Amino acid sequence: MARKVIVKENPKSVIAEQYRTIRTNINFSMPDSDFKTILVTSAGPSEGKSTTAANIAGVFSGEDKRIILVDADMRKPTSHHTFKVSNIYGLSGVLTRQCELSDAIQQTDIQGLYVLPSGAIPPNPAELLDSNRMNQLLETLKSQFDLIIFDTPPILTVTDSQILSNKCDATILVINSGKTEKEMAVKAKEMLTLSKANMIGVVLNNFTIEKNHYFYYQ
């Protein structure tokens, strides 16, 4: 099932406004740093990290910047469904030298936003992310884009997120308020700390808003 980029489909909605708040909080979290890379992960599966990554990428693209969303979840990729792009060429193909980066990067229907889909599912995602080729790709992307957002697998299931979080300027953990157990959330944070990730915040997903609570937005 395709994830919705709500910031494009319904930009005046309460949810879209909350993604813009996340963008503001990210900017405030690192005021003295010219950060270029943000990793988005979750404790377990089905917590909304891919939807969150896509929408954060969408709100940043509204600042007249070149943004790229990299689908580094080479186990259960979703970005090609979300943005309705081809997944024939992607991250795995670039890392294994089966295609050129220019062939894999695709422009979305959101101005300024590009996507690098996962490509074919490889047998060794963690090894590919921990390779020199990945380091080289990261530097190339930094030279071409203002901000790179990585959608990565849940951190408690595989090591991929730990490997990549150490290479990124900032990490965001997505927690599903109605699903994630407290112990899982704590364990996820501990694993990010062990990997020396710069965890700048947590996105609480599916939180029930009280009836007397209100939002102001234009």
C-alpha positions in Angstrom: 0.0 0.0 0.0 1.4 3.4 -1.0 2.1 5.9 1.8 0.6 9.3 1.4 2.6 12.5 1.1 0.1 14.5 3.0 2.1 17.7 2.8 1.4 17.7 -1.0 -2.1 16.2 -1.1 -3.6 18.2 1.7 -1.1 21.0 2.7 -3.5 22.8 4.9 -4.4 19.8 7.1 -3.5 19.5 10.7 -1.1 16.6 9.9 0.7 18.7 7.3 1.1 21.5 9.8 2.7 19.0 12.2 5.2 18.0 9.6 6.1 21.6 9.1 6.5 21.9 12.9 8.9 18.9 12.7 10.9 20.8 10.0 11.1 23.8 12.3 12.2 21.7 15.2 14.9 20.0 13.1 16.3 23.4 12.1 16.3 24.6 15.7 17.9 21.4 17.0 21.1 22.1 15.1 21.3 26.0 14.8 25.1 26.1 14.5 25.5 23.2 12.1 25.2 23.0 8.4 23.7 19.5 8.5 23.2 17.7 5.2 22.0 14.2 6.2 19.1 13.0 8.3 18.3 9.4 9.0 14.8 8.2 9.9 14.2 4.9 11.6 11.8 3.2 14.0 12.0 0.7 16.8 10.0 -2.0 14.9 8.1 -2.4 11.7 4.8 -0.6 10.7 5.4 2.4 12.9 5.2 5.0 10.1 8.9 5.8 9.6 8.6 5.7 5.8 5.6 8.0 5.7 7.4 10.3 8.1 10.6 10.3 6.0 8.6 11.1 2.8 6.7 13.9 4.4 9.7 15.5 6.1 11.4 15.4 2.7 8.3 17.0 1.2 8.2 19.9 3.7 11.9 20.7 3.3 11.6 20.8 -0.5 9.2 23.8 0.0 12.2 25.9 1.1 13.5 26.2 -2.5 16.1 23.6 -1.9 17.2 20.4 -3.7 16.2 17.5 -1.4 16.7 13.8 -2.0 15.0 11.0 -0.2 17.1 7.8 -0.3 15.3 4.6 0.3 18.0 2.7 2.3 15.5 0.1 3.4 16.7 -2.5 0.9 14.6 -5.2 2.7 11.1 -3.7 2.5 11.4 -0.6 0.2 8.4 1.7 -0.2 9.5 5.0 -1.8 8.9 3.8 -5.4 5.3 3.1 -4.4 4.9 6.4 -2.5 6.1 8.5 -5.3 5.1 6.2 -8.2 8.5 5.9 -9.7 10.4 3.0 -11.2 12.5 0.8 -9.0 14.5 -0.9 -11.7 17.5 1.2 -10.9 18.2 2.3 -7.4 20.6 2.3 -4.4 21.5 -1.3 -4.5 22.4 -1.0 -8.2 24.5 2.0 -7.6 26.4 0.4 -4.8 27.1 -2.8 -6.8 28.1 -0.7 -9.9 25.2 -2.2 -11.9 23.9 1.3 -12.8 25.0 4.9 -12.7 23.7 7.3 -10.0 22.3 9.6 -12.7 20.1 6.7 -14.0 18.8 5.9 -10.5 17.8 9.3 -9.2 14.3 10.3 -10.2 12.5 13.6 -9.8 9.1 13.5 -8.0 6.0 15.5 -8.7 7.0 17.8 -5.8 9.2 20.6 -6.9 12.7 20.3 -5.7 12.3 16.8 -4.3 14.1 13.8 -5.8 14.1 10.2 -4.8 16.7 7.4 -5.0 14.7 4.2 -4.7 16.1 1.0 -3.2 16.5 -0.9 -6.4 16.5 -4.7 -6.5 16.6 -6.3 -3.0 20.2 -7.5 -2.5 21.3 -10.4 -0.3 23.6 -8.3 1.8 22.1 -4.8 2.5 24.2 -4.2 5.7 27.5 -4.9 3.9 26.5 -2.6 1.1 25.7 0.3 3.5 29.0 -0.3 5.3 31.1 -0.2 2.2 33.5 2.4 0.8 31.3 2.7 -2.1 28.5 3.9 0.2 30.9 6.5 1.7 31.7 7.7 -1.8 28.0 7.9 -2.8 27.3 9.9 0.3 29.9 12.5 -0.6 28.6 12.7 -4.2 25.0 13.2 -2.9 26.2 16.0 -0.6 27.7 17.8 -3.5 24.5 17.6 -5.5 21.8 18.2 -2.9 21.1 20.6 0.0 19.6 17.8 2.2 19.6 14.0 2.1 17.0 12.1 4.0 17.5 8.3 4.5 14.6 6.0 5.1 16.1 3.0 6.9 14.9 -0.3 8.3 13.6 -0.6 11.9 16.7 -0.5 14.2 15.7 -3.5 16.4 15.3 -5.9 13.4 18.6 -5.4 11.5 21.9 -3.5 11.8 21.4 -1.4 8.7 20.2 1.7 10.6 23.0 1.5 13.1 25.6 1.4 10.3 24.1 4.4 8.5 23.3 6.5 11.5 26.9 6.8 12.3 27.5 8.3 8.9 24.6 10.9 9.1 24.5 14.3 10.8 21.2 13.6 12.5 18.9 10.8 13.4 15.1 10.8 14.0 13.3 7.9 15.8 9.7 7.3 14.9 7.5 5.8 17.7 4.0 4.6 17.2 2.1 5.7 20.3 -0.5 3.0 20.0 1.9 0.2 19.2 5.5 0.6 20.3 6.2 -0.8 23.8 8.2 1.3 26.2 10.9 -1.3 26.4 11.3 -1.3 22.6 11.6 2.4 22.5 14.2 2.5 25.2 16.2 -0.3 23.5 16.1 1.5 20.2 17.4 4.7 21.8 20.2 2.6 23.4 21.2 1.1 20.1 21.4 4.5 18.5 23.5 5.8 21.3 25.9 2.8 21.0 26.3 3.5 17.3 27.2 7.1 18.2 24.2 8.5 16.3 23.3 12.1 16.8 19.7 11.6 17.8 18.0 14.9 17.6 14.4 13.9 18.4 11.5 11.5 18.4 8.4 11.7 16.2 5.3 10.4 18.1 3.1 8.8 15.5 -0.7 8.1 15.8 -1.1 10.2 18.9 -4.7 10.8 19.9 -5.4 14.6 20.3 -7.7 15.7 23.0 -11.0 17.2 21.8 -10.3 20.5 23.5 -6.9 20.8 21.8 -6.6 23.1 18.8 -4.1 24.0 16.1 -3.7 27.3 14.3 -2.6 27.2 10.7 -3.0 29.3 7.6 
